[in-house]
């Protein structure tokens, strides 16, 4: 199961090609969902990203006889900086020690090793290649167009990447505008939070996507971009393309800022 509005986590969840349940807040519906899972014969439910109320669901599933696993999509750089990230992982680890959760996975390479060293039974679980349907690319008009499809908060490095797009003479396409007043409005377009059926044609409609973030887990958007036929420049902050040195050299940069 996953949060319906956490786009990357949602895409990663569906990439496992197993039945998926979506919910934004499980604090109220946890017991109901657990009963439904038990009655449907579900043997194990994997909670991806730990949405609000996930602990309530985990306890209800355990009581109903359904095994529970949890997968974290955060990086340690977020712990102590992004509100709730460290707290979510701590809650998962506490529930694992109580026996409520029997498997804990980390998508970010190295995190499972860290927590095993600290005495927790944790596993590395890299994201799979996402499912990307055939789409008609958006027609964005004449000129160059570059995508920076990221939320404008600190680790996503959005303003730096917008500046890079402007240096190319391109129009930058964003999710949301950063709070930067000097950006030229006529060359920076914010599209908002889009559902997959609208996001993927936009991702396919640009000439280049940028995903040069300061900290990353195992990003889905660059994989989607390449599957749509659009190159995507990434930072060397995940295992993406590490298995092919030539491809890594062509598709990533070590300079982030």
C-alpha positions in Angstrom: 0.0 0.0 0.0 1.1 3.6 -0.6 0.0 7.2 -0.3 -1.9 8.3 -3.4 -0.2 11.7 -3.6 3.4 10.6 -3.0 4.1 10.3 -6.7 7.6 8.7 -6.6 6.7 6.2 -3.9 3.4 5.4 -5.6 5.2 4.7 -8.9 7.8 2.6 -7.1 5.0 0.6 -5.4 3.2 -0.2 -8.6 6.5 -1.2 -10.2 6.5 -4.4 -8.1 3.4 -5.4 -10.1 1.4 -6.7 -7.2 -2.1 -5.5 -6.1 -1.9 -2.1 -4.5 -4.1 -0.3 -2.0 -3.8 3.5 -1.7 -4.7 5.6 1.3 -3.7 9.1 2.5 -4.4 8.6 6.2 -4.8 5.3 7.9 -5.4 6.5 11.5 -9.2 6.1 11.1 -9.5 3.3 8.5 -6.7 1.1 9.7 -8.9 -1.4 11.5 -11.3 -1.6 8.6 -8.5 -2.1 6.1 -7.0 -4.9 8.3 -10.3 -6.8 8.4 -10.7 -6.4 4.7 -7.2 -7.7 4.1 -7.8 -10.7 6.4 -11.1 -11.5 4.8 -9.6 -11.3 1.3 -6.9 -13.8 2.3 -4.0 -11.4 2.2 -1.0 -13.0 3.8 1.3 -10.0 3.9 0.8 -6.2 3.4 3.9 -4.1 2.5 3.5 -0.4 3.6 5.6 1.8 1.3 6.8 5.2 2.5 4.9 5.0 5.9 1.9 7.3 5.3 0.1 9.0 8.2 -1.6 6.5 10.5 0.5 3.6 9.2 1.3 2.4 12.7 -2.5 2.0 13.4 -2.8 -0.1 10.3 0.3 -2.2 11.2 -1.1 -3.0 14.7 -4.5 -3.9 13.3 -3.0 -6.1 10.6 -0.9 -7.9 13.2 -4.0 -8.5 15.4 -5.8 -9.8 12.3 -3.1 -12.3 11.5 -1.7 -10.5 8.5 2.1 -10.1 8.3 3.4 -6.6 7.9 6.5 -5.2 6.1 7.6 -1.6 5.8 9.8 0.1 3.2 11.5 3.4 3.7 12.2 5.7 0.8 14.1 8.4 2.7 17.8 9.2 2.9 19.7 9.9 6.1 20.3 13.5 4.9 16.6 14.1 5.6 16.8 12.9 9.2 16.9 15.9 11.4 16.2 18.3 8.6 12.9 17.3 7.0 10.1 17.2 9.5 9.0 13.7 10.4 11.5 11.6 8.4 13.6 10.4 11.3 10.4 10.0 13.4 8.8 7.7 10.8 11.8 5.5 10.6 12.1 5.3 14.4 8.4 4.3 14.6 9.0 1.5 12.0 12.0 0.2 13.9 10.2 0.3 17.3 7.3 -1.7 15.8 9.8 -4.2 14.3 11.3 -4.6 17.8 7.8 -5.2 19.2 7.2 -7.9 16.6 4.4 -5.9 14.9 6.5 -5.6 11.7 8.5 -8.6 10.6 10.4 -7.1 7.7 12.0 -3.6 7.2 13.4 -2.5 3.9 15.4 0.6 2.8 15.5 1.7 -0.8 18.5 4.1 -0.2 21.7 2.1 -0.7 23.7 1.8 2.6 20.8 2.5 5.0 20.0 -1.2 5.7 23.7 -1.7 6.5 23.7 1.2 9.0 20.7 -0.1 10.9 21.9 -3.7 10.9 25.1 -2.3 12.5 22.8 -0.7 15.1 21.2 -4.1 15.9 18.1 -4.0 13.6 17.1 -6.7 11.1 16.9 -4.6 7.9 17.2 -5.3 4.2 18.1 -3.3 1.1 15.3 -3.2 -1.5 16.1 -1.1 -4.6 13.3 0.3 -6.7 12.3 -1.6 -9.8 12.0 -0.1 -13.3 8.5 1.6 -13.3 5.7 0.8 -15.6 5.3 3.6 -18.2 2.5 3.5 -20.7 2.8 4.8 -24.2 1.9 8.5 -24.2 1.5 11.4 -26.6 4.1 14.0 -25.6 2.7 17.5 -24.7 3.3 20.1 -27.4 5.0 22.9 -25.5 5.4 25.2 -28.4 8.5 26.5 -30.2 11.9 26.9 -28.6 13.8 24.8 -26.1 12.0 23.2 -23.2 13.7 21.7 -20.1 11.9 19.8 -17.3 12.7 20.3 -13.6 9.9 18.1 -12.2 10.8 18.4 -8.6 9.3 19.9 -5.4 11.1 23.2 -4.6 12.6 22.3 -1.2 16.2 22.2 -0.1 17.5 18.8 -1.3 15.8 19.0 -4.7 18.1 21.8 -5.8 15.4 23.3 -8.0 16.6 26.9 -8.4 20.1 25.8 -9.4 18.6 23.6 -12.1 16.2 26.3 -13.3 19.2 28.6 -13.7 20.9 25.9 -15.8 17.9 25.7 -18.1 17.8 29.5 -18.5 21.5 29.4 -19.5 20.5 27.0 -22.3 18.0 29.6 -23.5 15.2 27.2 -22.6 11.8 27.5 -20.9 11.9 25.6 -17.6 8.9 23.5 -16.7 8.4 22.9 -12.9 6.0 21.4 -10.5 5.9 24.5 -8.3 7.6 27.9 -8.4 10.4 28.3 -5.8 10.1 31.5 -3.7 12.6 33.3 -5.9 11.4 36.7 -7.2 14.1 37.2 -9.9 13.1 34.3 -12.0 11.6 35.5 -15.3 7.9 34.4 -15.3 7.7 34.2 -19.1 10.5 31.5 -19.1 9.5 29.5 -16.0 6.2 27.6 -16.0 4.8 25.8 -13.0 2.3 23.0 -13.8 1.4 22.0 -10.2 1.0 18.5 -8.8 -0.2 16.4 -11.7 -1.7 12.9 -11.8 0.4 10.3 -13.8 -1.8 10.6 -16.9 -0.9 14.3 -17.2 2.6 14.2 -15.7 4.0 11.6 -18.1 3.0 13.5 -21.3 4.7 16.6 -19.8 7.8 14.7 -18.9 7.9 13.4 -22.5 7.3 16.8 -24.1 10.6 18.4 -23.1 14.0 18.0 -24.8 15.8 17.3 -21.5 14.9 16.6 -17.9 17.1 17.6 -15.0 17.2 15.7 -11.7 20.4 16.9 -10.2 19.4 16.7 -6.5 21.6 17.2 -3.4 20.3 14.0 -1.8 18.4 11.1 -3.4 17.2 7.7 -2.6 16.6 5.7 -5.8 14.7 8.1 -8.1 11.8 7.0 -10.3 11.4 10.2 -12.5 14.8 9.7 -14.3 13.8 6.1 -15.2 10.4 7.3 -16.4 12.1 10.0 -18.5 14.4 7.5 -20.3 11.6 5.1 -20.8 9.7 7.9 -22.6 12.8 8.6 -24.8 13.9 11.8 -23.1 17.4 12.1 -21.6 17.6 13.0 -17.9 20.7 14.4 -16.2 21.0 13.1 -12.6 23.3 13.6 -9.6 25.5 10.8 -8.4 23.6 10.5 -5.2 22.0 7.1 -5.8 22.8 3.8 -7.5 21.2 4.8 -10.7 23.4 3.7 -13.7 26.3 2.7 -11.4 26.4 -0.7 -13.1 27.4 0.9 -16.4 30.4 3.3 -16.1 30.0 4.7 -19.6 26.3 5.4 -19.1 27.0 6.9 -15.6 29.5 9.3 -17.2 27.1 10.3 -19.9 24.0 10.7 -17.7 25.2 12.1 -14.4 27.2 14.9 -12.8 29.2 15.1 -9.6 28.8 18.9 -9.3 25.5 19.7 -7.8 25.5 23.4 -6.8 
